[in-house]
Amino acid sequence: MLDILIPAFNKTIIMVLFSTIFSLILGFVPAIILIVTAEDGLKPNKVVYKVLNYIVNILRSFPFIILIVSIVPITKFIVGTSIGTTAAIVPLTIAAAPFVTRVIESALKEVDNGVIEAAKSFGASNTQIIFKVMFKEAVPSIISGLTLIIITIIGYSAMAGTVGGGGLGDVAVRYGYQRYQTDIMIVTVILLIVIVQGLQSLGNYLYKKLS
């Protein structure tokens, strides 16, 4: 059983780790643009805000299993294949990125407007306000939101396993479902629960610490 579960566990960690990193990179820039161009932002721009807001909403509304299939050509172009752990990172990243955008945007919106006005009165530039004031105030909320996103990615990674993505989801389907090996299914579920609980506890700890 260990020969089956350990490689699958490692693949799941790889998928979740790299998908989280790449989705943070992809989701960060749109979040900043949305905050800056919002009606009450530092540089309001209705056209840019509405277009970007619409795109984020479309990407966020895609069911993950449909997204995997629909972007197969893009996945093949980026990594050269549509099957395997590396290939699964592409749809996982694209699925998670709009959620990252919303998490960061919401966290920055929660920053007290009085703090922003105080920074302006001291002559702070827009860049300084965003990165040295708003982000500093929003870190706990961002951490809390990202914890939920990582847990969602873990769920998506299990789903990716059903279509050749590898990892614990693949093991659960091939051995637990198709071969009726209930013991492997149970251990797989327990592993996923332990991972999720561990991440949630870490997220709660960091939130309290940073708050």
C-alpha positions as a Python dict, from the first residue, in 0.01 Angstrom:
ca = {
    (1, 'M'): (0, 0, 0),
    (2, 'L'): (283, 241, 84),
    (3, 'D'): (437, 185, -260),
    (4, 'I'): (112, 313, -406),
    (5, 'L'): (25, 590, -163),
    (6, 'I'): (363, 760, -110),
    (7, 'P'): (422, 847, -481),
    (8, 'A'): (57, 956, -508),
    (9, 'F'): (92, 1173, -197),
    (10, 'N'): (407, 1334, -340),
    (11, 'K'): (231, 1405, -670),
    (12, 'T'): (-60, 1568, -488),
    (13, 'I'): (178, 1791, -290),
    (14, 'I'): (360, 1889, -611),
    (15, 'M'): (33, 1974, -788),
    (16, 'V'): (-97, 2180, -496),
    (17, 'L'): (233, 2359, -428),
    (18, 'F'): (303, 2471, -784),
    (19, 'S'): (-61, 2547, -862),
    (20, 'T'): (-77, 2770, -555),
    (21, 'I'): (243, 2955, -649),
    (22, 'F'): (142, 3008, -1012),
    (23, 'S'): (-217, 3107, -925),
    (24, 'L'): (-81, 3365, -679),
    (25, 'I'): (133, 3512, -955),
    (26, 'L'): (-155, 3516, -1206),
    (27, 'G'): (-416, 3637, -958),
    (28, 'F'): (-211, 3912, -796),
    (29, 'V'): (-193, 4156, -1089),
    (30, 'P'): (-567, 4152, -1175),
    (31, 'A'): (-648, 4207, -807),
    (32, 'I'): (-431, 4519, -796),
    (33, 'I'): (-584, 4650, -1121),
    (34, 'L'): (-937, 4593, -988),
    (35, 'I'): (-858, 4775, -663),
    (36, 'V'): (-695, 5069, -840),
    (37, 'T'): (-960, 5109, -1114),
    (38, 'A'): (-1266, 5056, -892),
    (39, 'E'): (-1515, 5342, -852),
    (40, 'D'): (-1363, 5432, -515),
    (41, 'G'): (-1010, 5328, -617),
    (42, 'L'): (-694, 5531, -647),
    (43, 'K'): (-737, 5571, -1024),
    (44, 'P'): (-1100, 5492, -1117),
    (45, 'N'): (-1156, 5355, -1468),
    (46, 'K'): (-1500, 5207, -1538),
    (47, 'V'): (-1408, 5038, -1867),
    (48, 'V'): (-1099, 4858, -1738),
    (49, 'Y'): (-1275, 4757, -1416),
    (50, 'K'): (-1587, 4621, -1585),
    (51, 'V'): (-1397, 4424, -1851),
    (52, 'L'): (-1154, 4268, -1602),
    (53, 'N'): (-1431, 4204, -1350),
    (54, 'Y'): (-1631, 4025, -1622),
    (55, 'I'): (-1335, 3806, -1723),
    (56, 'V'): (-1265, 3706, -1362),
    (57, 'N'): (-1631, 3615, -1310),
    (58, 'I'): (-1637, 3400, -1624),
    (59, 'L'): (-1324, 3207, -1525),
    (60, 'R'): (-1454, 3161, -1171),
    (61, 'S'): (-1786, 3018, -1291),
    (62, 'F'): (-1632, 2730, -1491),
    (63, 'P'): (-1687, 2384, -1335),
    (64, 'F'): (-1337, 2242, -1287),
    (65, 'I'): (-1396, 1913, -1469),
    (66, 'I'): (-1519, 2104, -1776),
    (67, 'L'): (-1223, 2343, -1752),
    (68, 'I'): (-975, 2055, -1762),
    (69, 'V'): (-1124, 1924, -2086),
    (70, 'S'): (-1180, 2262, -2251),
    (71, 'I'): (-820, 2381, -2213),
    (72, 'V'): (-651, 2058, -2326),
    (73, 'P'): (-496, 2237, -2631),
    (74, 'I'): (-354, 2508, -2402),
    (75, 'T'): (-219, 2246, -2160),
    (76, 'K'): (-53, 2056, -2445),
    (77, 'F'): (99, 2378, -2578),
    (78, 'I'): (245, 2473, -2240),
    (79, 'V'): (373, 2138, -2109),
    (80, 'G'): (360, 1914, -2418),
    (81, 'T'): (98, 1674, -2280),
    (82, 'S'): (-251, 1675, -2130),
    (83, 'I'): (-196, 1379, -1897),
    (84, 'G'): (5, 1355, -1578),
    (85, 'T'): (92, 1562, -1273),
    (86, 'T'): (270, 1839, -1464),
    (87, 'A'): (-22, 1875, -1706),
    (88, 'A'): (-271, 1894, -1418),
    (89, 'I'): (-93, 2200, -1279),
    (90, 'V'): (-212, 2409, -1576),
    (91, 'P'): (-590, 2374, -1524),
    (92, 'L'): (-543, 2385, -1146),
    (93, 'T'): (-363, 2719, -1180),
    (94, 'I'): (-621, 2863, -1419),
    (95, 'A'): (-906, 2748, -1194),
    (96, 'A'): (-750, 2892, -877),
    (97, 'A'): (-622, 3224, -1019),
    (98, 'P'): (-961, 3406, -1031),
    (99, 'F'): (-1031, 3299, -673),
    (100, 'V'): (-692, 3439, -568),
    (101, 'T'): (-786, 3763, -744),
    (102, 'R'): (-1112, 3788, -551),
    (103, 'V'): (-947, 3699, -218),
    (104, 'I'): (-681, 3969, -254),
    (105, 'E'): (-931, 4222, -389),
    (106, 'S'): (-1173, 4161, -101),
    (107, 'A'): (-896, 4179, 159),
    (108, 'L'): (-771, 4510, 22),
    (109, 'K'): (-1124, 4651, 11),
    (110, 'E'): (-1161, 4581, 383),
    (111, 'V'): (-876, 4818, 470),
    (112, 'D'): (-1006, 5118, 663),
    (113, 'N'): (-1038, 5416, 431),
    (114, 'G'): (-911, 5641, 712),
    (115, 'V'): (-573, 5467, 701),
    (116, 'I'): (-552, 5528, 326),
    (117, 'E'): (-648, 5895, 363),
    (118, 'A'): (-386, 5935, 636),
    (119, 'A'): (-120, 5791, 402),
    (120, 'K'): (-230, 6034, 128),
    (121, 'S'): (-203, 6326, 367),
    (122, 'F'): (160, 6232, 434),
    (123, 'G'): (229, 6246, 60),
    (124, 'A'): (245, 5870, -6),
    (125, 'S'): (233, 5767, -372),
    (126, 'N'): (-27, 5521, -504),
    (127, 'T'): (234, 5245, -513),
    (128, 'Q'): (330, 5312, -152),
    (129, 'I'): (-35, 5317, -46),
    (130, 'I'): (-101, 4980, -213),
    (131, 'F'): (207, 4792, -100),
    (132, 'K'): (306, 4963, 225),
    (133, 'V'): (-35, 5049, 365),
    (134, 'M'): (-315, 4840, 214),
    (135, 'F'): (-123, 4514, 184),
    (136, 'K'): (24, 4547, 529),
    (137, 'E'): (-325, 4592, 677),
    (138, 'A'): (-478, 4316, 463),
    (139, 'V'): (-221, 4038, 524),
    (140, 'P'): (-427, 3848, 787),
    (141, 'S'): (-735, 3844, 562),
    (142, 'I'): (-526, 3739, 263),
    (143, 'I'): (-373, 3452, 460),
    (144, 'S'): (-717, 3337, 571),
    (145, 'G'): (-850, 3349, 214),
    (146, 'L'): (-547, 3173, 67),
    (147, 'T'): (-588, 2891, 318),
    (148, 'L'): (-934, 2824, 176),
    (149, 'I'): (-799, 2844, -179),
    (150, 'I'): (-526, 2588, -108),
    (151, 'I'): (-785, 2354, 41),
    (152, 'T'): (-997, 2404, -272),
    (153, 'I'): (-696, 2323, -491),
    (154, 'I'): (-649, 1999, -296),
    (155, 'G'): (-1008, 1908, -382),
    (156, 'Y'): (-948, 2001, -745),
    (157, 'S'): (-627, 1795, -752),
    (158, 'A'): (-823, 1490, -641),
    (159, 'M'): (-1068, 1558, -923),
    (160, 'A'): (-779, 1597, -1168),
    (161, 'G'): (-669, 1246, -1070),
    (162, 'T'): (-986, 1107, -1225),
    (163, 'V'): (-878, 1229, -1570),
    (164, 'G'): (-515, 1120, -1560),
    (165, 'G'): (-368, 1387, -1336),
    (166, 'G'): (-218, 1140, -1089),
    (167, 'G'): (-205, 1189, -714),
    (168, 'L'): (-435, 1065, -441),
    (169, 'G'): (-748, 1116, -650),
    (170, 'D'): (-612, 884, -916),
    (171, 'V'): (-533, 618, -653),
    (172, 'A'): (-880, 648, -500),
    (173, 'V'): (-1046, 593, -838),
    (174, 'R'): (-818, 319, -977),
    (175, 'Y'): (-782, 112, -662),
    (176, 'G'): (-1067, 211, -435),
    (177, 'Y'): (-1342, 241, -697),
    (178, 'Q'): (-1242, 32, -1001),
    (179, 'R'): (-1073, -253, -812),
    (180, 'Y'): (-1292, -241, -501),
    (181, 'Q'): (-992, -209, -263),
    (182, 'T'): (-1178, -33, 15),
    (183, 'D'): (-874, -16, 245),
    (184, 'I'): (-682, 198, -4),
    (185, 'M'): (-986, 422, -53),
    (186, 'I'): (-1019, 475, 323),
    (187, 'V'): (-649, 553, 370),
    (188, 'T'): (-662, 797, 76),
    (189, 'V'): (-958, 981, 228),
    (190, 'I'): (-785, 993, 569),
    (191, 'L'): (-470, 1137, 408),
    (192, 'L'): (-670, 1409, 236),
    (193, 'I'): (-850, 1494, 560),
    (194, 'V'): (-520, 1514, 750),
    (195, 'I'): (-371, 1744, 484),
    (196, 'V'): (-674, 1973, 488),
    (197, 'Q'): (-693, 1985, 869),
    (198, 'G'): (-321, 2057, 892),
    (199, 'L'): (-343, 2342, 643),
    (200, 'Q'): (-650, 2489, 810),
    (201, 'S'): (-482, 2481, 1151),
    (202, 'L'): (-170, 2646, 1006),
    (203, 'G'): (-384, 2912, 836),
    (204, 'N'): (-572, 2984, 1160),
    (205, 'Y'): (-245, 3010, 1352),
    (206, 'L'): (-91, 3253, 1100),
    (207, 'Y'): (-411, 3461, 1095),
    (208, 'K'): (-409, 3501, 1473),
    (209, 'K'): (-35, 3567, 1479),
    (210, 'L'): (-46, 3833, 1208),
    (211, 'S'): (-362, 3993, 1344),
}
